[in-house]
Amino acid sequence: MRQWLFRLHFVLWTICVHVCGVNSQTVDPLTWPPGPGQLLRPQEPNAELVQMLKEVDPKRIQAIIEKLVSFGTRSTLSSQTDPVRGIGAARDWIASQMRSFAATSGGRMNVTVQSFVQTPTSRIPTNTTISNILATLRGSKEPNRVYVVSGHYDSRNSDDQNFVDDAPGADDDGSGVAVSMELARIMATRNPSATIIFSVVAGEEQGTLGSIFQATQLRAAGVDVQGMLDNDIVGSSTADDGTKDPFNIRMFVQGIPTTDTAAQVSSLVSIGGENDSPIRELGRFVTEVASNADTEMTVQMVYRPDRFLRGGDQRSFIQQGFPAVRFTEPHENFAHQHQNVRVENGVQFGDLPQFCDFEFNARVAKVNGAALWSLAEAPGTPKNVVIDTSVLTNNSTLTWTDDPLADGGHEIVWRATDQPFWSHVIPVGVGLTSATVQLSKDNVNFGVRAVGKNGFRSPAAFPAPSG
């Protein structure tokens, strides 16, 4: 796919040169600078992953969303004990479903309800129990290397303090919950190398409280979370003007991490690495492995932490130093978010299932599944990657810490500094921890990624300057 896009770009650029009157000396940015290696080909899913993606069922997505809506309201402030209405009933149903998935895992998956008491805030009037449901599929080789997929099961209407009236929350965020639950069902019977947490959190509408607690607990426990995928409002392909966009999904990808110190930011900026944070590398990886015929989707990476005036659970993980991205449908309809259910001037307001596209939602689940499994089956992202900046030279020397699980070696990837995705790849042998590339670091950005014998490759790590 990427090679085809390169060829298309070149053809279009050539036409522009000859037809549009562009100076014939103009240089195509995808052919300059010349350098070693081959054009990077997107990583394709293996047979096991293809089978898992085929198992994603739009009807199950629909059933999950409709069941969540049936609880009337899932406001964080609603009843914890009513067996049929409120967030407590939703919590118990989600947990029971997750436990049924875990029962098929041969002991590899366990389900916990992670609860804490939130003291009053501007949006929480009284002490309130907030519960996250976590289905953890333990990794067979590196259980402490973790990837998280998440959606929030709390909902709201026009007033986030209104816990009495209906708040269906079909798209926001029953759709994201359905992604976590459907992937938990499918992957429970598999055996990933790294650990995957299928997370369903609460308190998002009151300030991402559930995910803040979850991410803080993971950081305190020393868990190596190398990627978090947040799914929030991923259930509709129809815009407010009626146009449809069923085969694209937005992925919001923050640049410089919130936790970076001023010195770290200064160092990154000094070498032109503003676009190469671990978050952006996670975003590049997801785009590469999840935009294909098997997902039937194209991931559209947006260089922004989130939409304007909005936030999500991915920020809770970023604030703890973990790379995290957010998926959201391409065109939102705000009449179907944070609204009381009503008809006004002939327009139906409210976040109702009738406005969801379950086939689209299933394709979003496939995007997440492709990314999660590719992450968990690859070696971890290389650590301690450094580029030698001690002397003036037109060559570039990179070093990194060896990883025994990188049994297929490592690869150096590079791209022109103004390009969004890695364009070239240079294989490096097994067990090596350094390589010199005959290409000036002044002209390109480099990365190092780990390779498994199984063909899965990690996200790239951007090198820090040696000085």
C-alpha positions in Angstrom: 0.0 0.0 0.0 2.7 2.5 1.0 4.7 1.7 -2.2 1.6 2.2 -4.3 1.1 5.6 -2.6 4.7 6.5 -3.3 4.2 5.7 -6.9 1.0 7.6 -7.1 2.6 10.6 -5.4 5.5 10.5 -7.9 3.1 10.3 -10.9 1.0 13.2 -9.7 4.1 15.2 -8.9 5.5 14.5 -12.4 2.2 15.6 -14.0 2.3 18.8 -11.9 5.9 19.5 -13.1 5.0 19.1 -16.8 1.4 20.4 -16.8 1.1 22.9 -14.0 4.3 24.7 -14.9 6.4 23.8 -11.8 10.1 24.4 -12.2 11.6 21.2 -13.6 14.4 21.5 -11.0 11.9 21.1 -8.1 12.8 18.1 -6.0 10.3 15.6 -5.0 10.4 15.4 -1.2 10.0 11.6 -1.3 13.1 11.2 -3.4 15.4 13.6 -1.5 17.7 13.1 0.2 18.9 9.9 -1.5 20.1 7.4 1.0 20.6 3.7 1.9 17.9 1.2 2.6 14.7 0.2 0.9 11.3 1.8 0.7 9.4 0.9 3.8 6.5 -1.5 3.2 3.6 -1.4 5.7 3.5 -4.4 8.1 0.8 -6.7 7.1 -1.3 -8.8 9.5 -0.4 -12.5 9.8 -2.9 -15.3 9.4 -3.8 -15.4 13.1 -4.5 -11.7 13.2 -6.5 -11.8 9.9 -8.7 -14.5 11.5 -9.3 -12.4 14.7 -10.3 -9.4 12.6 -12.8 -11.6 10.7 -14.4 -12.5 14.1 -15.3 -8.9 14.9 -19.1 -9.0 14.8 -21.2 -5.9 14.1 -24.3 -7.6 15.6 -22.4 -8.1 18.9 -21.3 -4.4 18.7 -25.0 -3.5 18.3 -26.1 -5.7 21.1 -23.6 -4.3 23.5 -24.6 -0.7 22.7 -28.3 -1.4 23.0 -27.8 -3.2 26.3 -25.9 -0.2 27.7 -28.6 2.2 26.5 -31.2 0.0 28.3 -29.9 1.1 31.7 -31.5 4.5 31.1 -28.7 6.6 32.5 -25.1 5.7 33.2 -24.3 8.9 34.9 -21.4 8.6 37.3 -23.8 10.1 39.9 -26.6 7.7 39.3 -27.6 4.7 41.4 -24.9 2.2 42.3 -27.3 -0.4 43.6 -30.4 -0.4 41.4 -30.3 -3.7 39.5 -31.8 -2.4 36.3 -31.2 1.4 36.0 -28.0 3.4 36.5 -24.3 3.0 36.4 -24.2 0.2 39.0 -26.4 -2.0 36.9 -24.2 -1.2 33.8 -21.0 -1.9 35.8 -22.3 -5.3 37.0 -23.4 -6.4 33.5 -20.1 -5.4 31.9 -18.1 -7.2 34.5 -20.3 -10.4 34.1 -19.7 -10.3 30.3 -16.0 -9.8 30.8 -15.9 -12.8 33.2 -17.6 -14.9 30.6 -14.9 -14.1 28.1 -12.2 -14.8 30.7 -13.7 -18.3 31.3 -12.6 -19.2 27.7 -9.0 -18.1 28.2 -7.5 -21.1 30.0 -6.6 -18.9 33.0 -4.7 -16.3 31.0 -7.4 -13.5 31.4 -8.6 -12.2 34.8 -11.2 -9.6 35.4 -11.2 -7.0 38.2 -13.5 -4.2 39.2 -11.2 -1.4 40.3 -13.1 0.9 42.6 -12.2 4.0 44.6 -14.1 6.8 46.3 -13.9 10.1 44.6 -14.2 13.0 47.1 -16.2 16.1 46.0 -15.1 18.2 43.1 -16.8 20.9 41.1 -18.5 18.1 39.2 -18.9 15.5 41.9 -21.1 16.9 44.7 -20.7 14.1 47.2 -18.3 11.2 47.9 -18.9 8.9 44.9 -17.6 5.4 44.2 -16.1 5.1 40.7 -15.5 1.7 39.3 -13.4 0.6 36.3 -13.8 -2.9 34.8 -10.4 -4.3 33.6 -10.0 -7.6 31.7 -6.3 -8.4 31.7 -4.9 -10.9 29.2 -1.5 -11.8 30.6 1.5 -11.9 28.2 3.3 -15.2 27.8 6.8 -13.7 27.3 6.8 -10.1 28.8 3.9 -9.8 31.2 5.1 -6.5 32.5 5.0 -4.9 29.0 1.4 -3.7 28.7 -0.9 -2.2 26.1 -4.3 -0.8 27.0 -7.5 -0.4 25.0 -10.2 1.7 26.6 -13.7 3.2 26.4 -15.8 4.8 29.1 -19.2 3.5 30.1 -20.5 6.5 32.0 -22.9 8.8 30.1 -24.4 12.2 30.4 -27.2 14.4 29.0 -27.3 18.2 28.7 -26.5 18.6 32.4 -23.6 16.5 33.8 -25.2 16.8 37.3 -28.5 15.3 36.1 -28.4 11.7 37.2 -32.2 11.2 37.0 -33.2 11.7 33.4 -32.2 9.4 30.5 -28.6 9.7 29.2 -28.4 6.9 26.5 -24.8 7.3 25.7 -24.9 5.1 22.6 -22.1 6.7 20.7 -20.5 8.5 23.7 -19.3 6.1 24.7 -21.1 2.9 24.3 -19.3 2.6 21.0 -15.9 2.7 22.7 -17.0 0.2 25.4 -18.1 -2.1 22.6 -14.6 -2.0 21.1 -13.0 -3.1 24.4 -15.5 -5.8 25.1 -15.6 -7.3 21.6 -11.8 -7.4 21.4 -11.7 -9.0 24.9 -14.1 -11.7 23.7 -12.0 -12.5 20.6 -8.5 -12.3 22.1 -9.4 -14.2 25.3 -8.7 -17.5 23.5 -5.3 -16.3 22.2 -1.9 -16.1 23.8 -0.1 -12.7 23.2 3.5 -12.2 24.0 2.9 -9.0 26.0 -0.1 -8.2 28.3 -3.2 -6.5 27.0 -5.7 -4.7 29.3 -9.2 -4.4 27.9 -10.4 -1.4 30.0 -13.9 0.1 30.5 -13.7 3.1 32.8 -16.1 5.5 34.5 -16.0 9.1 35.6 -14.9 10.4 32.2 -17.7 12.9 31.9 -16.7 14.4 35.3 -13.1 14.9 34.4 -11.6 11.5 33.3 -11.5 10.4 36.9 -11.6 6.6 36.3 -8.7 6.7 33.9 -6.7 9.0 36.0 -6.9 6.5 38.8 -6.1 3.5 36.5 -3.1 5.2 34.9 -1.8 6.4 38.3 -2.1 2.9 39.7 -0.2 1.4 36.8 2.6 4.0 37.2 2.8 3.4 40.9 3.1 -0.4 40.3 6.0 0.1 37.8 4.1 -1.3 34.9 5.7 -0.7 31.5 2.7 0.6 29.6 4.1 1.1 26.0 0.8 2.1 24.4 -2.8 3.1 25.2 -5.6 3.3 22.7 -8.7 5.3 23.7 -11.9 4.9 21.9 -14.4 7.7 22.5 -17.2 8.5 20.1 -16.4 5.9 17.4 -19.9 4.7 16.5 -21.2 6.9 13.7 -20.0 7.6 10.2 -22.6 10.3 9.5 -21.9 14.0 9.8 -24.5 16.6 11.0 -25.2 17.5 7.3 -25.9 13.9 6.4 -22.7 13.2 4.6 -21.1 9.8 5.3 -17.5 8.9 5.8 -17.6 5.2 6.7 -14.0 4.2 5.9 -11.9 6.8 7.8 -11.2 7.1 11.6 -9.5 10.0 13.2 -6.7 9.4 15.6 -5.6 12.3 17.8 -1.9 12.2 18.5 -0.3 14.7 20.9 3.2 16.0 20.1 5.5 16.8 23.0 4.5 14.8 26.1 2.9 16.7 29.0 5.5 15.2 31.4 8.6 16.4 29.6 10.7 18.8 31.5 11.8 22.1 30.0 15.3 20.6 29.5 13.8 17.6 27.7 11.7 19.8 25.5 14.7 22.0 24.7 16.8 19.0 23.8 14.1 17.7 21.5 13.5 21.0 19.8 17.3 21.5 19.3 17.5 18.5 17.0 14.1 18.9 15.2 12.4 16.1 17.1 9.2 17.9 18.0 7.3 15.5 15.7 8.9 12.3 17.1 7.7 11.9 20.6 6.8 8.4 21.8 3.2 9.4 21.3 3.8 10.3 17.7 5.7 7.1 17.1 2.8 5.1 18.5 0.5 7.0 16.1 2.8 6.3 13.1 2.8 2.6 14.1 -1.0 2.4 14.4 -1.4 4.1 11.0 1.0 1.7 9.3 -0.5 -1.6 10.7 -4.1 -0.7 10.8 -4.8 1.0 7.5 -5.3 -1.9 5.2 -7.8 -4.2 3.4 -8.3 -6.4 6.5 -9.6 -3.5 8.6 -11.2 -1.8 5.6 -10.3 1.5 7.2 -7.8 4.3 6.8 -6.4 5.9 10.0 -6.2 9.6 9.7 -3.6 10.9 12.2 -4.4 14.3 13.5 -1.4 16.2 15.1 -3.4 17.5 18.1 -4.0 16.2 21.7 -7.7 16.2 21.1 -10.5 18.1 19.5 -10.9 21.8 20.5 -12.7 22.3 23.9 -12.7 18.5 24.5 -10.6 15.9 26.3 -10.5 12.2 26.9 -9.0 9.3 28.8 -5.9 9.2 26.7 -4.7 12.3 28.5 -4.7 10.5 31.9 -2.1 8.1 30.5 0.0 10.8 28.8 0.1 12.6 32.2 1.7 9.5 33.7 4.3 9.4 30.9 2.6 6.6 28.8 2.2 7.0 25.1 -1.5 7.2 24.3 -3.8 8.2 21.4 -7.5 8.8 20.9 -9.8 7.5 18.2 -12.9 9.5 17.3 -15.3 9.3 14.3 -14.4 11.6 11.4 -17.4 14.0 11.6 -19.3 14.4 14.9 -22.9 15.4 15.2 -23.3 17.4 18.4 -27.0 17.0 18.4 -26.3 13.4 19.4 -23.8 14.2 22.2 -24.4 15.5 25.7 -28.0 16.2 24.9 -31.3 15.6 26.6 -33.5 13.2 24.6 -36.0 15.4 22.8 -37.4 16.6 19.5 -36.9 20.3 18.8 -38.1 22.0 15.6 -38.5 18.6 14.0 -34.9 17.5 15.0 -34.2 14.5 17.2 -31.7 15.2 19.9 -30.0 12.6 22.1 -27.3 10.0 21.9 -29.5 7.2 20.6 -28.6 3.8 19.0 -30.6 4.8 15.9 -27.8 7.2 15.0 -25.0 4.6 15.2 -23.4 2.7 12.3 -22.6 -0.7 13.8 -20.6 -1.8 10.7 -18.4 1.3 11.0 -18.0 0.7 14.8 -16.9 -2.9 14.0 -14.3 -1.6 11.5 -13.0 0.7 14.3 -12.7 -2.4 16.5 -10.7 -4.0 13.7 -8.3 -1.0 13.6 -7.8 -1.4 17.4 -7.4 -5.1 17.1 -4.8 -4.9 14.4 -2.8 -2.3 16.4 -3.1 -4.1 19.7 -2.0 -7.5 18.4 0.8 -6.1 16.3 2.1 -4.3 19.4 1.8 -7.2 21.7 3.4 -9.8 19.4 6.3 -7.5 18.4 9.3 -7.0 20.7 9.1 -3.9 22.8 10.0 -0.4 21.6 13.8 -0.1 21.8 15.3 1.6 24.8 18.2 4.0 25.3 18.4 4.9 21.6 21.1 7.6 21.0 22.5 9.3 18.0 26.2 10.4 18.1 26.4 14.2 18.0 29.9 14.6 19.4 31.7 15.3 16.1 30.9 16.9 12.7 30.4 14.2 10.1 28.1 13.4 7.2 27.6 9.9 8.6 25.1 9.0 11.4 25.9 6.6 14.2 23.1 5.2 16.3 23.2 3.0 19.4 20.6 1.2 21.5 20.2 -1.4 24.2 19.9 -4.9 22.9 16.7 -6.8 23.6 16.9 -10.7 23.6 13.3 -10.8 22.4 14.3 -8.9 19.2 15.3 -12.2 17.7 14.9 -10.8 14.2 17.3 -8.0 14.9 16.7 -4.3 14.6 15.9 -1.9 11.8 16.9 1.7 11.3 14.1 3.7 9.7 14.4 7.2 8.3 12.5 9.9 6.5 13.0 13.4 5.2 12.4 15.9 8.1 9.2 17.3 6.5 7.6 13.9 5.9 5.0 12.5 8.3 5.8 8.8 8.0 9.0 6.7 7.9 9.9 6.1 4.2 13.0 3.9 4.3 14.3 1.0 6.3 17.8 -0.5 6.9 18.0 -4.0 8.4 20.5 -4.4 11.3 21.7 -7.9 12.4 20.7 -9.8 15.4 22.5 -8.9 18.7 24.0 -5.7 17.3 23.6 -2.5 19.4 25.0 0.1 17.0 25.2 1.0 13.4 26.6 3.8 11.2 24.5 5.0 8.3 26.0 6.9 5.4 23.4 9.6 5.5 23.7 13.0 7.2 21.6 13.4 10.4 21.2 17.0 9.4 18.9 16.0 6.5 16.7 13.3 7.9 15.1 12.0 11.1 16.1 8.5 12.2 14.4 5.9 14.4 15.2 2.4 15.6 12.7 -0.4 15.8 12.9 -4.0 17.0 12.1 -7.0 14.9 10.8 -10.5 15.9 11.4 -13.7 14.0 7.6 -13.8 13.7 7.8 -10.8 11.4 6.2 -8.3 13.9 8.0 -5.0 14.3 7.8 -2.5 17.2 7.1 1.2 17.0 10.3 3.1 16.3 12.2 5.0 19.0 13.6 8.4 18.1 17.2 8.8 19.2 18.3 11.3 21.8 21.5 13.3 21.1 24.6 12.0 22.7 25.5 15.4 24.0 
